Amino acid sequence: MCDLSPVMDLKALLQRFDGRSRFLVHALHLGATGANNAQTVFNKQRRCDPDFTLTPFLETLCQQEAYVREDSLVLKPLVCLFSEDFKRNLLCFLHLIHPGLPKDSVLHLLQCLTQDDRENQWACALIKQLLRDIEGTKKGTLLTSNCTETLKSLCARFRDANAKGRWASCFEGLKTEGKETDVSVLYQKKRKSDNMDHDGDAHEDRQSKRVKMDFSPNKEQERLTEEEEHKMRATQQNQSAASVSQAHSDLLGSSKNLPDHMKAAIPVIKELLDTESEWDESSVSALKVFHECDPDEVEVLCSLLCLSEASEQSLPQFCSCLLELSPDLSHSTASAVITHLLLHKIVSLAEPASRCLVTAVTSLCTRYPRPTCQALIEPVLRKGQTGSAQAELLCRLVVDCLEPHHRLLVFRTILGVFWNESVLSVIHALLDSKLDLSEEDFSVFTDQLCSQSPHFSKSMKFAKMLLSVLTKYQSHVNPACHHTLSSCLSFNETFLKKSLQAALKRISL
């Protein structure tokens, strides 16, 4: 028994753990990056020993520890004696790797954390979220009881148009350094901030609104009537329309700097896009303006042509005319055109791309592969919203349109983005194309597989992708990668696990 404060020093805590677990304890104390650092340490330990588990580490955290508090002997789980930063990092770390951990051990640790006297709302929310992940349910709420009651009270105030106190009452009970917050001070600060952001008519409109929404509970002041609320909404709509109009005016202002022959080409091209007319040689001649634009002029021209709003039916002819231009478009011009013309359409896909869109994308990708990779494929992947429709189109581009060195460019991009089932399809398509991976590329890839494997333990796509790696890239597997891949397989829970293990054993080092 030690005479310790509820938060023990690190040196005393480390004595409770074995050698390997101490590295994790150190990593989890490294501030905001603690969870990621711990995952890196854990992955390295798994590579060195695929049979390594966190069971001893979790059991030690759950052990009862005695300490003296206020002249009385108290027993608490060891994890409760750590700092708040450590516990927060621990919960985030468990969230990253829990699919590969013994469920009972994690649940026991979470139960121990609930015995903590020093209640922390973030820790409570993380515990509830982890319980949801483990149990595969969304029952309950992540909000504390106090937060729930406060929200209910606020909602009730907003619904009741006749409630007294108005906005000022929302701040009741707030305290700053032991003193009640002065609502009038908060209001004055908000007014000062708003006044610095706006001027002119918008300033006057907002000032009038603030007068109507005064915090003072003076009975002589009345609530906003429905008529006034309608006026407020109308004012907001007018301001929104004004901002759109201003943006359009700015665009028109920029267009004044365009040469006359560029201005003359705009209505010709726009009419062809809008009416879906037949394109001819004169149409190709109109598109030659893209050869004469600098980067700023290209942006203005694409915006004035409203390429992002062009109908999909008009895309094949437009792209066909672009491809007839000689010489080819510069890299920057091609990138700008591809971004304006295709990016929004592909990101917003909710179902398989239409024949017209596929034709347009594949034709431009074949002629301008690098601009397509940088202006289209990479942004779609980095937005983190790659769905099945986007993945299907990207797989087609990878297989049909890109050369090996461009596929490698996409592969390197995909190693740094969020992975989901759809992204796995793109990776699998890249692997099936037999990428020419360097030793460094393959090492980075296996590290990423190791990090992602807990999240895809039951994914058949992930398992099939691993099988493709083990069968088609055997020559790339060195001893370090062999350990990493062995660690990946330990998380797998699909019926392909035995096939994966057999494939790994067949690789001679």
Contacts in CASP RR format, 6 or more apart in sequence:
PFRMAT RR
TARGET T0000
AUTHOR 0000-0000-0000
METHOD contacts of the structure
MODEL  1
MCDLSPVMDLKALLQRFDGRSRFLVHALHLGATGANNAQTVFNKQRRCDP
DFTLTPFLETLCQQEAYVREDSLVLKPLVCLFSEDFKRNLLCFLHLIHPG
LPKDSVLHLLQCLTQDDRENQWACALIKQLLRDIEGTKKGTLLTSNCTET
LKSLCARFRDANAKGRWASCFEGLKTEGKETDVSVLYQKKRKSDNMDHDG
DAHEDRQSKRVKMDFSPNKEQERLTEEEEHKMRATQQNQSAASVSQAHSD
LLGSSKNLPDHMKAAIPVIKELLDTESEWDESSVSALKVFHECDPDEVEV
LCSLLCLSEASEQSLPQFCSCLLELSPDLSHSTASAVITHLLLHKIVSLA
EPASRCLVTAVTSLCTRYPRPTCQALIEPVLRKGQTGSAQAELLCRLVVD
CLEPHHRLLVFRTILGVFWNESVLSVIHALLDSKLDLSEEDFSVFTDQLC
SQSPHFSKSMKFAKMLLSVLTKYQSHVNPACHHTLSSCLSFNETFLKKSL
QAALKRISL
1 66 0 8 1.000
1 67 0 8 1.000
1 68 0 8 1.000
1 73 0 8 1.000
2 8 0 8 1.000
2 12 0 8 1.000
2 66 0 8 1.000
2 67 0 8 1.000
3 67 0 8 1.000
3 68 0 8 1.000
4 12 0 8 1.000
4 67 0 8 1.000
4 68 0 8 1.000
4 81 0 8 1.000
5 67 0 8 1.000
5 69 0 8 1.000
6 67 0 8 1.000
6 69 0 8 1.000
6 76 0 8 1.000
6 80 0 8 1.000
6 81 0 8 1.000
6 117 0 8 1.000
6 118 0 8 1.000
7 81 0 8 1.000
7 82 0 8 1.000
7 83 0 8 1.000
8 67 0 8 1.000
8 81 0 8 1.000
8 82 0 8 1.000
10 25 0 8 1.000
10 29 0 8 1.000
13 25 0 8 1.000
13 78 0 8 1.000
13 81 0 8 1.000
13 82 0 8 1.000
14 22 0 8 1.000
14 25 0 8 1.000
14 26 0 8 1.000
16 60 0 8 1.000
16 63 0 8 1.000
16 65 0 8 1.000
16 78 0 8 1.000
17 25 0 8 1.000
17 57 0 8 1.000
17 60 0 8 1.000
18 56 0 8 1.000
18 60 0 8 1.000
20 45 0 8 1.000
20 52 0 8 1.000
20 56 0 8 1.000
20 57 0 8 1.000
21 56 0 8 1.000
21 57 0 8 1.000
21 60 0 8 1.000
23 41 0 8 1.000
23 45 0 8 1.000
24 38 0 8 1.000
24 41 0 8 1.000
24 42 0 8 1.000
24 54 0 8 1.000
24 57 0 8 1.000
25 86 0 8 1.000
27 34 0 8 1.000
27 37 0 8 1.000
27 38 0 8 1.000
27 40 0 8 1.000
27 41 0 8 1.000
28 34 0 8 1.000
28 35 0 8 1.000
28 37 0 8 1.000
28 38 0 8 1.000
28 86 0 8 1.000
28 89 0 8 1.000
28 90 0 8 1.000
28 93 0 8 1.000
29 83 0 8 1.000
29 85 0 8 1.000
29 86 0 8 1.000
29 89 0 8 1.000
30 37 0 8 1.000
30 89 0 8 1.000
31 85 0 8 1.000
31 89 0 8 1.000
34 89 0 8 1.000
34 92 0 8 1.000
34 93 0 8 1.000
35 89 0 8 1.000
35 90 0 8 1.000
35 92 0 8 1.000
35 93 0 8 1.000
35 95 0 8 1.000
35 96 0 8 1.000
38 89 0 8 1.000
38 90 0 8 1.000
38 93 0 8 1.000
39 93 0 8 1.000
39 96 0 8 1.000
39 97 0 8 1.000
39 451 0 8 1.000
42 54 0 8 1.000
42 93 0 8 1.000
42 97 0 8 1.000
43 447 0 8 1.000
43 450 0 8 1.000
43 451 0 8 1.000
43 484 0 8 1.000
43 487 0 8 1.000
45 52 0 8 1.000
46 52 0 8 1.000
46 450 0 8 1.000
46 483 0 8 1.000
46 484 0 8 1.000
46 487 0 8 1.000
46 490 0 8 1.000
47 450 0 8 1.000
47 480 0 8 1.000
47 483 0 8 1.000
47 484 0 8 1.000
47 486 0 8 1.000
47 487 0 8 1.000
48 483 0 8 1.000
50 483 0 8 1.000
50 486 0 8 1.000
50 487 0 8 1.000
50 489 0 8 1.000
50 490 0 8 1.000
51 490 0 8 1.000
53 101 0 8 1.000
53 102 0 8 1.000
54 97 0 8 1.000
54 101 0 8 1.000
54 105 0 8 1.000
55 102 0 8 1.000
55 105 0 8 1.000
58 101 0 8 1.000
58 102 0 8 1.000
58 105 0 8 1.000
58 106 0 8 1.000
58 108 0 8 1.000
58 109 0 8 1.000
59 105 0 8 1.000
60 78 0 8 1.000
61 77 0 8 1.000
61 78 0 8 1.000
61 79 0 8 1.000
61 90 0 8 1.000
61 109 0 8 1.000
61 112 0 8 1.000
62 77 0 8 1.000
62 78 0 8 1.000
62 79 0 8 1.000
62 108 0 8 1.000
62 109 0 8 1.000
62 112 0 8 1.000
63 77 0 8 1.000
63 78 0 8 1.000
64 75 0 8 1.000
64 76 0 8 1.000
64 77 0 8 1.000
64 78 0 8 1.000
65 75 0 8 1.000
65 76 0 8 1.000
65 77 0 8 1.000
65 78 0 8 1.000
65 81 0 8 1.000
66 73 0 8 1.000
66 74 0 8 1.000
66 75 0 8 1.000
67 73 0 8 1.000
67 74 0 8 1.000
67 76 0 8 1.000
67 81 0 8 1.000
68 74 0 8 1.000
76 115 0 8 1.000
76 116 0 8 1.000
76 117 0 8 1.000
77 112 0 8 1.000
77 113 0 8 1.000
77 115 0 8 1.000
79 87 0 8 1.000
79 90 0 8 1.000
79 109 0 8 1.000
79 112 0 8 1.000
79 113 0 8 1.000
80 112 0 8 1.000
80 113 0 8 1.000
80 115 0 8 1.000
80 116 0 8 1.000
80 117 0 8 1.000
82 90 0 8 1.000
84 118 0 8 1.000
84 120 0 8 1.000
84 123 0 8 1.000
87 113 0 8 1.000
87 116 0 8 1.000
87 120 0 8 1.000
87 123 0 8 1.000
88 120 0 8 1.000
88 122 0 8 1.000
88 123 0 8 1.000
88 126 0 8 1.000
91 113 0 8 1.000
91 123 0 8 1.000
91 126 0 8 1.000
91 127 0 8 1.000
91 130 0 8 1.000
92 126 0 8 1.000
94 101 0 8 1.000
94 106 0 8 1.000
94 109 0 8 1.000
94 130 0 8 1.000
95 126 0 8 1.000
95 129 0 8 1.000
95 130 0 8 1.000
95 133 0 8 1.000
96 454 0 8 1.000
97 454 0 8 1.000
98 106 0 8 1.000
98 130 0 8 1.000
98 133 0 8 1.000
98 134 0 8 1.000
98 454 0 8 1.000
99 454 0 8 1.000
99 455 0 8 1.000
99 457 0 8 1.000
99 491 0 8 1.000
100 454 0 8 1.000
100 457 0 8 1.000
100 490 0 8 1.000
100 491 0 8 1.000
103 134 0 8 1.000
106 130 0 8 1.000
106 134 0 8 1.000
107 131 0 8 1.000
107 134 0 8 1.000
110 127 0 8 1.000
110 130 0 8 1.000
110 131 0 8 1.000
113 123 0 8 1.000
113 127 0 8 1.000
114 127 0 8 1.000
116 123 0 8 1.000
121 144 0 8 1.000
121 147 0 8 1.000
124 144 0 8 1.000
125 142 0 8 1.000
125 143 0 8 1.000
125 144 0 8 1.000
128 140 0 8 1.000
128 141 0 8 1.000
128 142 0 8 1.000
129 142 0 8 1.000
132 138 0 8 1.000
132 139 0 8 1.000
141 148 0 8 1.000
143 151 0 8 1.000
154 170 0 8 1.000
156 163 0 8 1.000
157 163 0 8 1.000
157 169 0 8 1.000
157 170 0 8 1.000
161 223 0 8 1.000
162 223 0 8 1.000
163 169 0 8 1.000
164 217 0 8 1.000
165 217 0 8 1.000
166 213 0 8 1.000
166 215 0 8 1.000
166 217 0 8 1.000
166 223 0 8 1.000
167 213 0 8 1.000
167 215 0 8 1.000
168 183 0 8 1.000
168 215 0 8 1.000
168 216 0 8 1.000
168 217 0 8 1.000
169 217 0 8 1.000
171 181 0 8 1.000
171 183 0 8 1.000
171 186 0 8 1.000
173 180 0 8 1.000
173 181 0 8 1.000
174 180 0 8 1.000
174 181 0 8 1.000
175 181 0 8 1.000
183 215 0 8 1.000
184 215 0 8 1.000
187 215 0 8 1.000
191 210 0 8 1.000
194 206 0 8 1.000
194 210 0 8 1.000
195 203 0 8 1.000
198 206 0 8 1.000
202 239 0 8 1.000
205 235 0 8 1.000
205 239 0 8 1.000
209 232 0 8 1.000
209 235 0 8 1.000
212 224 0 8 1.000
212 228 0 8 1.000
213 224 0 8 1.000
214 221 0 8 1.000
224 232 0 8 1.000
251 300 0 8 1.000
251 303 0 8 1.000
251 304 0 8 1.000
254 296 0 8 1.000
254 300 0 8 1.000
255 263 0 8 1.000
255 266 0 8 1.000
255 300 0 8 1.000
255 304 0 8 1.000
257 297 0 8 1.000
257 300 0 8 1.000
258 297 0 8 1.000
258 300 0 8 1.000
258 301 0 8 1.000
259 292 0 8 1.000
261 289 0 8 1.000
262 289 0 8 1.000
262 292 0 8 1.000
262 293 0 8 1.000
262 297 0 8 1.000
262 301 0 8 1.000
265 286 0 8 1.000
265 287 0 8 1.000
265 289 0 8 1.000
266 301 0 8 1.000
266 304 0 8 1.000
266 305 0 8 1.000
268 282 0 8 1.000
268 283 0 8 1.000
268 286 0 8 1.000
269 283 0 8 1.000
269 286 0 8 1.000
269 287 0 8 1.000
269 305 0 8 1.000
270 304 0 8 1.000
270 305 0 8 1.000
270 306 0 8 1.000
271 277 0 8 1.000
272 279 0 8 1.000
272 283 0 8 1.000
272 286 0 8 1.000
272 314 0 8 1.000
272 317 0 8 1.000
272 318 0 8 1.000
273 305 0 8 1.000
273 306 0 8 1.000
273 307 0 8 1.000
273 310 0 8 1.000
273 311 0 8 1.000
273 314 0 8 1.000
273 318 0 8 1.000
274 314 0 8 1.000
276 311 0 8 1.000
276 313 0 8 1.000
276 314 0 8 1.000
276 317 0 8 1.000
278 317 0 8 1.000
279 317 0 8 1.000
279 318 0 8 1.000
279 320 0 8 1.000
279 321 0 8 1.000
283 321 0 8 1.000
284 321 0 8 1.000
284 324 0 8 1.000
284 325 0 8 1.000
287 321 0 8 1.000
287 322 0 8 1.000
287 325 0 8 1.000
288 325 0 8 1.000
289 301 0 8 1.000
290 298 0 8 1.000
290 301 0 8 1.000
290 322 0 8 1.000
290 325 0 8 1.000
290 329 0 8 1.000
290 333 0 8 1.000
290 337 0 8 1.000
291 325 0 8 1.000
291 327 0 8 1.000
291 329 0 8 1.000
291 333 0 8 1.000
293 301 0 8 1.000
293 333 0 8 1.000
295 332 0 8 1.000
295 333 0 8 1.000
295 336 0 8 1.000
298 332 0 8 1.000
298 333 0 8 1.000
298 336 0 8 1.000
298 337 0 8 1.000
299 336 0 8 1.000
302 336 0 8 1.000
302 337 0 8 1.000
302 339 0 8 1.000
302 340 0 8 1.000
302 341 0 8 1.000
303 340 0 8 1.000
305 340 0 8 1.000
307 337 0 8 1.000
307 340 0 8 1.000
307 341 0 8 1.000
308 340 0 8 1.000
308 341 0 8 1.000
308 343 0 8 1.000
308 344 0 8 1.000
308 345 0 8 1.000
310 318 0 8 1.000
310 341 0 8 1.000
312 345 0 8 1.000
312 354 0 8 1.000
312 356 0 8 1.000
312 357 0 8 1.000
312 360 0 8 1.000
313 356 0 8 1.000
315 341 0 8 1.000
315 356 0 8 1.000
315 357 0 8 1.000
315 359 0 8 1.000
315 360 0 8 1.000
316 356 0 8 1.000
316 359 0 8 1.000
316 360 0 8 1.000
316 363 0 8 1.000
318 341 0 8 1.000
318 360 0 8 1.000
319 359 0 8 1.000
319 360 0 8 1.000
319 363 0 8 1.000
319 364 0 8 1.000
320 363 0 8 1.000
322 329 0 8 1.000
322 337 0 8 1.000
322 364 0 8 1.000
323 363 0 8 1.000
323 364 0 8 1.000
323 367 0 8 1.000
328 334 0 8 1.000
328 367 0 8 1.000
328 368 0 8 1.000
329 337 0 8 1.000
329 368 0 8 1.000
331 370 0 8 1.000
331 371 0 8 1.000
334 364 0 8 1.000
334 368 0 8 1.000
334 371 0 8 1.000
334 375 0 8 1.000
335 371 0 8 1.000
335 374 0 8 1.000
335 375 0 8 1.000
336 375 0 8 1.000
338 364 0 8 1.000
338 368 0 8 1.000
338 371 0 8 1.000
338 372 0 8 1.000
338 375 0 8 1.000
338 376 0 8 1.000
339 375 0 8 1.000
339 376 0 8 1.000
339 379 0 8 1.000
341 360 0 8 1.000
342 357 0 8 1.000
342 360 0 8 1.000
342 361 0 8 1.000
342 364 0 8 1.000
342 376 0 8 1.000
343 375 0 8 1.000
343 376 0 8 1.000
343 379 0 8 1.000
343 380 0 8 1.000
345 357 0 8 1.000
346 353 0 8 1.000
346 357 0 8 1.000
346 361 0 8 1.000
346 376 0 8 1.000
346 380 0 8 1.000
346 390 0 8 1.000
346 393 0 8 1.000
347 379 0 8 1.000
347 380 0 8 1.000
347 383 0 8 1.000
347 385 0 8 1.000
347 390 0 8 1.000
349 387 0 8 1.000
349 389 0 8 1.000
349 390 0 8 1.000
349 393 0 8 1.000
350 389 0 8 1.000
351 389 0 8 1.000
352 389 0 8 1.000
352 392 0 8 1.000
353 361 0 8 1.000
353 389 0 8 1.000
353 392 0 8 1.000
353 393 0 8 1.000
357 393 0 8 1.000
358 393 0 8 1.000
358 396 0 8 1.000
361 372 0 8 1.000
361 376 0 8 1.000
361 393 0 8 1.000
361 397 0 8 1.000
362 396 0 8 1.000
362 397 0 8 1.000
362 400 0 8 1.000
362 401 0 8 1.000
364 372 0 8 1.000
365 372 0 8 1.000
365 376 0 8 1.000
365 397 0 8 1.000
365 401 0 8 1.000
365 402 0 8 1.000
366 401 0 8 1.000
369 401 0 8 1.000
369 402 0 8 1.000
369 403 0 8 1.000
369 406 0 8 1.000
370 406 0 8 1.000
370 409 0 8 1.000
372 397 0 8 1.000
372 401 0 8 1.000
373 402 0 8 1.000
373 406 0 8 1.000
373 409 0 8 1.000
373 410 0 8 1.000
373 413 0 8 1.000
377 394 0 8 1.000
377 397 0 8 1.000
377 410 0 8 1.000
377 413 0 8 1.000
378 410 0 8 1.000
378 413 0 8 1.000
380 386 0 8 1.000
380 390 0 8 1.000
380 394 0 8 1.000
381 394 0 8 1.000
381 410 0 8 1.000
381 413 0 8 1.000
381 414 0 8 1.000
381 417 0 8 1.000
381 423 0 8 1.000
381 426 0 8 1.000
382 413 0 8 1.000
382 417 0 8 1.000
384 417 0 8 1.000
384 418 0 8 1.000
384 420 0 8 1.000
386 394 0 8 1.000
386 420 0 8 1.000
386 422 0 8 1.000
386 423 0 8 1.000
386 426 0 8 1.000
387 420 0 8 1.000
387 422 0 8 1.000
388 422 0 8 1.000
388 425 0 8 1.000
390 422 0 8 1.000
391 422 0 8 1.000
391 423 0 8 1.000
391 425 0 8 1.000
391 426 0 8 1.000
392 425 0 8 1.000
394 426 0 8 1.000
394 429 0 8 1.000
395 425 0 8 1.000
395 426 0 8 1.000
395 429 0 8 1.000
398 407 0 8 1.000
398 410 0 8 1.000
398 426 0 8 1.000
398 429 0 8 1.000
398 430 0 8 1.000
398 433 0 8 1.000
399 429 0 8 1.000
399 432 0 8 1.000
399 433 0 8 1.000
402 410 0 8 1.000
404 433 0 8 1.000
404 435 0 8 1.000
404 436 0 8 1.000
407 430 0 8 1.000
407 433 0 8 1.000
407 435 0 8 1.000
408 435 0 8 1.000
408 436 0 8 1.000
408 437 0 8 1.000
408 441 0 8 1.000
410 426 0 8 1.000
410 430 0 8 1.000
411 427 0 8 1.000
411 430 0 8 1.000
411 435 0 8 1.000
411 437 0 8 1.000
411 441 0 8 1.000
411 445 0 8 1.000
412 441 0 8 1.000
414 423 0 8 1.000
414 426 0 8 1.000
414 427 0 8 1.000
414 430 0 8 1.000
415 444 0 8 1.000
415 445 0 8 1.000
415 448 0 8 1.000
416 448 0 8 1.000
417 423 0 8 1.000
419 427 0 8 1.000
419 452 0 8 1.000
419 455 0 8 1.000
419 456 0 8 1.000
421 459 0 8 1.000
421 461 0 8 1.000
424 456 0 8 1.000
424 459 0 8 1.000
424 461 0 8 1.000
424 462 0 8 1.000
424 465 0 8 1.000
425 461 0 8 1.000
427 465 0 8 1.000
428 461 0 8 1.000
428 464 0 8 1.000
428 465 0 8 1.000
428 468 0 8 1.000
431 465 0 8 1.000
431 468 0 8 1.000
431 469 0 8 1.000
431 472 0 8 1.000
431 473 0 8 1.000
432 468 0 8 1.000
432 472 0 8 1.000
434 472 0 8 1.000
435 441 0 8 1.000
437 445 0 8 1.000
437 473 0 8 1.000
437 476 0 8 1.000
439 476 0 8 1.000
439 478 0 8 1.000
442 473 0 8 1.000
442 476 0 8 1.000
442 477 0 8 1.000
442 481 0 8 1.000
443 480 0 8 1.000
443 481 0 8 1.000
446 481 0 8 1.000
446 484 0 8 1.000
446 485 0 8 1.000
446 488 0 8 1.000
447 484 0 8 1.000
449 466 0 8 1.000
449 469 0 8 1.000
449 484 0 8 1.000
449 485 0 8 1.000
449 488 0 8 1.000
450 484 0 8 1.000
450 487 0 8 1.000
450 488 0 8 1.000
452 462 0 8 1.000
453 462 0 8 1.000
453 487 0 8 1.000
453 488 0 8 1.000
453 491 0 8 1.000
453 492 0 8 1.000
454 491 0 8 1.000
456 462 0 8 1.000
457 491 0 8 1.000
457 492 0 8 1.000
457 493 0 8 1.000
458 493 0 8 1.000
458 494 0 8 1.000
459 494 0 8 1.000
460 494 0 8 1.000
460 496 0 8 1.000
462 492 0 8 1.000
463 492 0 8 1.000
463 494 0 8 1.000
463 496 0 8 1.000
463 497 0 8 1.000
463 500 0 8 1.000
464 496 0 8 1.000
466 485 0 8 1.000
466 488 0 8 1.000
466 489 0 8 1.000
466 492 0 8 1.000
466 500 0 8 1.000
467 496 0 8 1.000
467 499 0 8 1.000
467 500 0 8 1.000
467 503 0 8 1.000
469 485 0 8 1.000
470 477 0 8 1.000
470 485 0 8 1.000
470 500 0 8 1.000
470 503 0 8 1.000
470 504 0 8 1.000
470 507 0 8 1.000
471 503 0 8 1.000
474 506 0 8 1.000
474 507 0 8 1.000
477 485 0 8 1.000
477 507 0 8 1.000
477 509 0 8 1.000
478 509 0 8 1.000
479 509 0 8 1.000
482 504 0 8 1.000
482 507 0 8 1.000
482 509 0 8 1.000
485 504 0 8 1.000
486 504 0 8 1.000
489 497 0 8 1.000
489 500 0 8 1.000
489 501 0 8 1.000
489 504 0 8 1.000
492 500 0 8 1.000
END
